[in-house]
Amino acid sequence: MAVPAHAISATPTQPAKASAVAADPCPNGGSYWADWYGGRGRAHYKCDGFRVRIGIHCTDGNSYWSGQTGQPYPTWRLDYNRVECPLGYSTTGSPSLYVR
């Protein structure tokens, strides 16, 4: 399958290390990582024992949040959540991470 003409980057986003997140809100130390899967950038956040919400910026110039229309998981999810960029776009910048 060809990469859409509007795609800014067809190169997989390198996984981010948890230390790359300026302020990890997880009281027991969470894990954040980004990857490229199925032709799109994804961001993941794991915080055991807490409900998690995540937001990211994508190379299409927009921000996306867990629970937003078209995202795979609800806004808040226990232990782990994920958010995805549209097909053909990768993640960029730092994520927004929330726990409760």
Sequence and secondary structure as in RCSB ss.txt:
>XXXX:A:sequence
MAVPAHAISATPTQPAKASAVAADPCPNGGSYWADWYGGRGRAHYKCDGFRVRIGIHCTDGNSYWSGQTGQPYPT
WRLDYNRVECPLGYSTTGSPSLYVR
>XXXX:A:secstr
    TT S  S      GGGSS    TT  EEEEEEETTEEEEEEEEEEEEEEEEEEETTS EEETTSTT SS S
SEEEEEEEE  TT  EEEEEEEEE 
